[in-house]
Amino acid sequence: MSPKKMKGMLKSMGIDIDELEGVKEVIIRAQDKDIVIENPQVAIMDAKGVRTFQISGDVKEVPLLVIPDSDVELVVAQTGAEQENAKAALIESNGDIAAAIMKLGAK
């Protein structure tokens, strides 16, 4: 069945489908990871006021980086940096304590 015919059938059932143009990336944030969809094709289905999004594309999962407070405190103790700067350095170095200390410079 052609997409045009399918769209006509769905419309006769009260379902509208529209493509969302110009979408560059879709990110779904979960507790422990982000699901990133690159080069997405996004369709919005509206069935009597209920909107449903259909997304397809190149999917990759990105685990979230959790920086323990103890790591931040260690970097602060070793460098004398402010906590927010220590945490930023840890994030930039993907949680590598030694790299964060080198980045900020030891006391």
C-alpha positions as CSV (number, residue, x, y, z in Angstrom):
1,M,0.0,0.0,0.0
2,S,1.4,3.4,-0.9
3,P,2.1,5.9,1.9
4,K,-0.5,8.3,0.3
5,K,-3.2,5.7,0.4
6,M,-2.3,4.7,4.0
7,K,-2.5,8.4,5.1
8,G,-5.9,8.7,3.4
9,M,-7.1,5.6,5.3
10,L,-5.9,6.8,8.6
11,K,-7.4,10.2,8.0
12,S,-10.8,8.6,7.4
13,M,-10.4,7.0,10.8
14,G,-9.8,10.3,12.4
15,I,-6.0,10.0,12.6
16,D,-3.8,12.7,11.1
17,I,-0.1,12.0,10.3
18,D,2.4,14.8,9.7
19,E,6.2,14.7,9.2
20,L,8.2,17.0,11.5
21,E,10.9,18.6,9.2
22,G,14.4,19.8,10.2
23,V,14.9,17.6,13.2
24,K,18.6,17.1,13.8
25,E,18.7,14.9,16.9
26,V,16.3,13.4,19.5
27,I,17.4,12.6,23.0
28,I,15.5,10.4,25.4
29,R,16.8,10.9,29.0
30,A,16.6,7.9,31.3
31,Q,17.9,7.5,34.8
32,D,21.1,5.8,33.9
33,K,21.7,6.7,30.2
34,D,20.7,8.9,27.3
35,I,19.3,7.4,24.1
36,V,20.4,9.6,21.3
37,I,18.7,9.3,17.9
38,E,20.7,11.0,15.1
39,N,19.4,11.7,11.6
40,P,15.9,11.2,12.8
41,Q,12.7,10.9,10.9
42,V,9.9,12.1,13.1
43,A,6.2,11.6,12.4
44,I,3.4,13.0,14.6
45,M,0.1,11.1,14.7
46,D,-2.9,12.9,16.1
47,A,-5.8,10.7,17.0
48,K,-8.7,12.8,18.4
49,G,-6.3,15.1,20.3
50,V,-3.9,12.4,21.5
51,R,-0.5,13.0,19.9
52,T,1.9,10.2,19.3
53,F,5.5,10.6,18.0
54,Q,7.1,8.0,15.8
55,I,10.9,8.3,15.6
56,S,13.3,6.3,13.6
57,G,17.0,7.0,12.9
58,D,20.5,6.0,14.0
59,V,20.3,5.0,17.7
60,K,23.1,5.1,20.2
61,E,23.1,4.7,24.0
62,V,25.2,7.0,26.1
63,P,25.7,6.0,29.8
64,L,25.5,9.0,32.2
65,L,28.6,9.9,34.0
66,V,28.1,9.9,37.8
67,I,30.8,11.7,39.7
68,P,30.8,10.6,43.4
69,D,31.2,13.4,46.0
70,S,34.3,11.6,47.4
71,D,36.0,12.1,44.0
72,V,35.2,15.8,44.0
73,E,36.5,16.1,47.6
74,L,39.7,14.3,46.7
75,V,40.3,16.7,43.7
76,V,39.5,19.7,45.9
77,A,42.0,18.4,48.6
78,Q,44.7,17.8,46.0
79,T,44.3,21.1,44.1
80,G,42.7,23.6,46.4
81,A,40.1,24.2,43.7
82,E,36.5,25.2,44.3
83,Q,34.1,22.2,44.4
84,E,32.3,23.3,41.2
85,N,35.6,23.6,39.4
86,A,36.7,20.2,40.6
87,K,33.5,18.6,39.5
88,A,33.7,20.3,36.1
89,A,37.3,19.0,35.7
90,L,36.1,15.5,36.6
91,I,33.3,15.7,34.0
92,E,35.7,17.0,31.3
93,S,38.1,14.1,32.1
94,N,35.3,11.5,32.1
95,G,35.7,10.8,35.8
96,D,39.5,10.3,35.7
97,I,40.7,11.7,39.0
98,A,44.4,12.0,38.0
99,A,43.5,13.8,34.8
100,A,41.2,16.2,36.7
101,I,44.0,16.9,39.2
102,M,46.5,17.5,36.4
103,K,44.0,19.8,34.6
104,L,43.6,22.0,37.7
105,G,47.2,21.7,38.8
106,A,48.2,20.2,42.2
107,K,48.7,22.5,45.3
